[in-house]
Amino acid sequence: MSGSVLLTAAVAAAAAALAIPGGAGPATRRLRRLRPTGGRPPPLRAYRPDLGLLCVAAGAGVVVLWGFEVLLLGVTTSLVLRVALWLLEQQQGRRRARASRREVVEVCDALAAELRAGQPTVRALTRVAEGHGVLTPAARAAVLGGDVAAVLDRTAALPGATGLRAVAAAWRVAESTGAGLAEVLDRAAAALRADDAAAAEVSAALGPPRATAQLLAVLPAFGLLLGSGLGGDPVGFLTGSLPGQLCLAVGCGLAALGIWWVERLAVGVERRSA
């Protein structure tokens, strides 16, 4: 067995020893305590290793086996993939929030229609909850005699479901004053439609800055293609030498920072306009 492999194994073993709390002695004592003199043994808790230590061990192994250049290239690739996945998560989150806002408006309309049809409030709530999952916790609370308004307030913390606070307020007003819940829900639905339209306008206005930031982030890739077409070897320089890999890592890091900064600014504008 070569010296590098032995060193890698030693580093991995040391990281594993650090990741497992207490070493073998306390572990053996814990196993012995699983056999008490009476009663059931305590349940075993799932152990989660320290991911930071495992990453350090993996990085040390890569450096020992293949060198610092491979580690730097791997970290850069991981950064690019992580930013791409983060952008995808942000886009999916915005779609889910938009769908939730529209669902809350539909809930107000459907609940008002059920109440006008003569259904009791609990029955109307359970019927509407059959087609709108966002009302399921409130419907369960209504059937069990719980605080429906409080459950609606908690559900409103979900992305895009802020409008349920208006439904909760309408529910409280109807319970305390006996006012018609259907009329209050109609007004809440009109206000939520106006808010949804404003949010859609803000999102459309923020689309070009987001697209520009992403385009500027991937624009250097076209420069690499152009350089290769002109007879150069920019890809070989960026991946085959330590100075090139450092330039690649710094460039990808700055591009990721720019995308994150623009996205944070856009999210801040959306939150202030909500």
Phi, psi and omega in degrees: 000133184287161181295324180294320179293320178297319179295319178298316179297322179295318179296316179297320179294320178295319178295321178296321178294324177288325183288329179271114185292131170090347180072198187282327183299302178299327179296318178297320179294325178294320178296323178293326180289351177286354180244071180288165182291332180211158180082181181279150176290148180295145181291146176283134177265137180296132181263133177246119182293160178286110184294328179298315179294323178295321177295320178297318179296317179296318178297320178296321178295319178296318179297318182292317186280317189239347178106167182292330182297318180295319178298316180297318179294322178294320179295320179296316178298319179296322179296316180297315180295321181294319178295320178297317178294323179296319177297319178297319178297320178297317179295317178294323177297320178294322178295316179296320179295320178296318178295324179293320178299317180291326179294323179296320176297317178296325178297315179299315180296315182293320180293320177296321179295319178297320180292322178292333178283359176097008180284142172297159186299317181294316179296318179297320181295317180292323179294317179291325180294338178296331179254355181224105184297340181293340180265359184301314178298320180293322179295320177296318178296322180293320180294323181274000180079024180274187181275099184294319182297320179295321178295320178296321177297320179292321179293331180295347178286347178292152180300126177084353183260022181299331181297343178294342175295325176294322177295320178296318178296319178297321179296318179295318180297318180294324180288322186275327185247347183076015179291158180293120182290328183297317181295319179295320179294325176298317179293321178296320179296321178296318179294321179292326176296318178296319178295320180294321178295320178294319178296323178294321177295318179296316180297322178292324178290330180275353180298312179300315177299321178296315180295322179296317179297318179292323178294317178295331179289325182264356182299323178301334178296324177292328175296323176296319178295320179295317178296322177293323179291334179274005176101358179273180179226064181294326180293319178296322178293318184286334183251345187252359180221153181296316176300320178295320179293325175296318176298319179296316181295316180295318180296315179295323178295318178292321178296318178295320178297320178296317179297316180296319182295314179297320180294320178295319177298317180295318179296322177297319178295319180295322180291321179291329180276349182287000000 
